[in-house]
Amino acid sequence: MQCVPSPSRGLTQPERVEISSRRLVEAAAELIVEKGWEATTAAEIGRRAGYSRAMVHARYGSKDAILDAFFLHDYVKQLSPDPDPDATGLQEALGHFDRVQRLFSEDQDFLRAMFVATFEGVKTTSPLRQRVQRWLQRGVDKVEAGLRRGVDDGSVRNDVDIDRATSDLSAAIFGAAYLWTVLADGYDLDRELGYIRDRFTRVYGSPAR
């Protein structure tokens, strides 16, 4: 998790708000990994971030509201960005592997929190469930859109079953994520994502590319 400098008297009020909000979100991420979202209290998040136990309610109104800020964190948004007009369709579809690898190199703690939150969203009663479903569906939709664009631009084979390929790519990345989350240092996520990406390039990419 990245370190955030303590607020000082030289900062403006909006800057203080931005720093405290980021601290609260990153504290929530740490606690998600340690004990899960539902077992985490708002008071624990506030104290972990270096503030009072009432800070979460003062800033967000409720503990669950901080989840929206979590899914709007820069790192989360980086995993599902807008399409790059300069990329081929295949590059766009496989870009999720590249972005997870980049976040893995930058902040493994936050990446692990994202995956733990995703798996906790399996429970039908979890406040994470709908947020996770929306986030995952956006990612799946972008993989599908990239593959379809790839057929049009020639980077993806024109005989590829798009629905099957979309499911294949989506399952592979979250399967790797699950193994890394559970096995930690016993699973080399960066290496495995590279292998998976290369395999998909061979399987779905046009020979001309």
C-alpha positions as a printed Julia matrix, in Angstrom:
209×3 Matrix{Float64}:
   0.0     0.0     0.0
   1.34    3.41   -0.88
   2.28    5.76    1.93
   0.43    9.06    2.05
   2.04   12.02    3.76
   0.37   13.44    6.83
  -1.71   16.56    6.27
   0.08   19.76    7.15
  -0.95   23.33    7.72
   0.31   24.17    4.25
  -2.42   22.13    2.55
  -5.73   23.5     1.39
  -8.99   22.06    2.67
  -9.68   20.16   -0.59
  -6.17   18.68   -0.4
  -6.76   17.57    3.19
 -10.06   15.98    2.17
  -8.39   14.15   -0.72
  -5.6    12.83    1.51
  -7.93   11.72    4.3
 -10.29   10.06    1.82
  -7.41    8.16    0.24
  -6.15    7.09    3.66
  -9.58    5.8     4.63
  -9.95    3.82    1.4
  -6.48    2.31    1.72
  -7.12    1.48    5.38
 -10.33   -0.25    4.31
  -8.36   -2.19    1.69
  -5.89   -3.41    4.32
  -8.69   -4.56    6.59
 -10.53   -6.3     3.76
  -7.46   -8.48    3.25
  -6.99   -9.11    6.97
 -10.54   -9.91    8.06
 -13.04   -9.32    5.26
 -15.42   -6.42    4.74
 -18.32   -7.51    6.91
 -16.08   -8.22    9.9
 -14.5    -4.77    9.6
 -16.02   -1.87   11.53
 -16.09    1.79   10.59
 -14.2     2.57   13.78
 -11.39    0.21   12.77
 -11.09    1.89    9.38
 -10.86    5.32   10.97
  -8.23    4.23   13.48
  -6.2     2.33   10.87
  -6.12    5.47    8.72
  -4.83    7.49   11.67
  -8.06    9.33   12.42
 -10.84    9.11   14.98
 -13.23    6.15   15.09
 -16.0     8.46   13.84
 -14.13    9.66   10.75
 -15.76    7.21    8.31
 -19.26    8.28    9.29
 -18.25   11.95    9.23
 -16.78   11.64    5.73
 -19.02    9.04    4.07
 -22.13    8.77    6.23
 -21.86    4.99    6.6
 -19.31    2.21    6.43
 -20.76    0.71    3.25
 -20.57    4.06    1.45
 -16.79    3.83    1.53
 -17.12    0.87   -0.85
 -18.13    3.27   -3.61
 -14.93    5.22   -3.0
 -12.98    1.94   -3.03
 -14.31    1.04   -6.49
 -13.57    4.57   -7.7
  -9.95    4.37   -6.54
  -7.42    5.13   -9.28
  -6.1     1.57   -9.21
  -9.54    0.03   -9.68
 -10.33    2.39  -12.55
  -7.01    1.54  -14.2
  -8.13   -2.08  -14.53
 -11.1    -1.11  -16.68
 -10.17    2.05  -18.61
 -11.8     3.46  -21.71
 -10.75    1.86  -25.01
  -7.46    3.02  -26.51
  -8.09    4.11  -30.11
  -4.46    3.34  -31.0
  -4.65   -0.29  -29.8
  -5.82   -3.22  -31.88
  -8.89   -5.09  -30.76
  -6.77   -8.01  -29.58
  -4.53   -5.67  -27.57
  -7.62   -4.13  -26.01
  -9.06   -7.52  -25.07
  -5.77   -8.7   -23.56
  -5.05   -5.35  -21.94
  -6.58   -6.52  -18.66
  -3.63   -8.88  -18.21
  -1.21   -5.99  -18.77
  -3.02   -3.75  -16.29
  -3.14   -6.4   -13.57
   0.58   -7.03  -14.09
   1.26   -3.3   -13.81
  -0.72   -2.98  -10.59
   1.02   -6.11   -9.3
   4.34   -4.32   -9.75
   3.07   -1.07   -8.19
   0.93   -2.09   -5.21
   0.36   -5.77   -4.49
  -1.48   -5.03   -1.25
  -4.19   -3.02   -2.96
  -4.44   -5.56   -5.78
  -4.96   -8.33   -3.25
  -7.65   -6.27   -1.51
  -9.47   -5.86   -4.81
  -9.5    -9.6    -5.41
 -10.5   -10.44   -1.83
 -13.39   -7.97   -2.14
 -14.39   -9.62   -5.4
 -14.51  -13.06   -3.82
 -16.37  -11.79   -0.74
 -19.02  -10.44   -3.11
 -20.05  -14.05   -3.81
 -22.32  -13.98   -0.75
 -25.86  -12.96   -1.71
 -26.19  -10.82    1.43
 -22.88   -9.01    1.0
 -22.98   -5.23    0.41
 -20.12   -5.86   -2.0
 -22.16   -8.1    -4.27
 -23.85   -5.58   -6.57
 -20.78   -3.36   -6.72
 -18.59   -6.33   -7.66
 -21.12   -7.55  -10.23
 -21.17   -4.15  -11.93
 -17.38   -3.92  -11.93
 -16.92   -7.42  -13.3
 -19.58   -6.97  -15.97
 -17.89   -3.79  -17.2
 -14.65   -5.72  -17.54
 -16.29   -8.62  -19.37
 -18.07   -6.21  -21.72
 -14.78   -4.51  -22.58
 -13.09   -7.84  -23.31
 -15.96   -8.76  -25.62
 -15.88   -5.36  -27.33
 -12.13   -5.69  -27.88
 -12.5    -9.12  -29.43
 -15.27   -7.96  -31.76
 -13.2    -4.96  -32.79
 -10.28   -7.32  -33.31
 -12.27   -9.37  -35.8
 -13.03   -6.16  -37.69
  -9.43   -4.89  -37.68
  -7.89   -8.29  -38.41
  -6.03   -8.76  -35.12
  -8.44  -11.53  -34.0
  -9.19  -14.59  -36.14
 -12.52  -14.23  -37.88
 -13.59  -17.77  -36.92
 -13.31  -17.14  -33.18
 -16.41  -17.78  -31.06
 -16.56  -14.4   -29.32
 -18.77  -15.52  -26.44
 -16.54  -18.53  -25.77
 -13.36  -16.45  -25.99
 -14.77  -13.77  -23.68
 -15.63  -16.38  -21.07
 -12.23  -18.02  -21.52
 -10.28  -14.81  -20.95
 -12.43  -13.67  -18.02
 -12.21  -17.03  -16.25
  -8.45  -17.25  -16.77
  -7.63  -13.91  -15.21
  -9.82  -14.43  -12.16
  -8.66  -18.02  -11.77
  -5.08  -16.77  -11.64
  -6.15  -14.03   -9.23
  -7.76  -16.56   -6.9
  -4.69  -18.8    -6.83
  -2.4   -15.84   -6.1
  -4.72  -14.48   -3.4
  -4.83  -17.81   -1.59
  -1.3   -19.1    -2.24
   0.43  -15.7    -2.02
   4.18  -16.18   -2.56
   3.59  -19.75   -3.67
   2.1   -18.52   -6.95
   3.94  -16.2    -9.33
   1.06  -14.09  -10.62
   3.19  -11.93  -12.9
   4.74  -14.93  -14.63
   1.46  -16.83  -14.94
  -0.37  -13.84  -16.41
   2.39  -13.54  -18.99
   1.99  -17.21  -19.94
  -1.78  -16.89  -20.17
  -1.55  -13.75  -22.27
   0.87  -15.41  -24.69
  -1.4   -18.44  -24.98
  -4.44  -16.31  -25.79
  -2.44  -14.39  -28.38
  -1.6   -17.68  -30.1
  -5.11  -19.11  -29.8
  -7.19  -16.07  -30.74
  -4.8   -13.8   -32.6
  -4.74  -13.63  -36.37
  -1.66  -15.4   -37.82
  -0.94  -12.23  -39.79
  -0.37  -10.46  -36.46
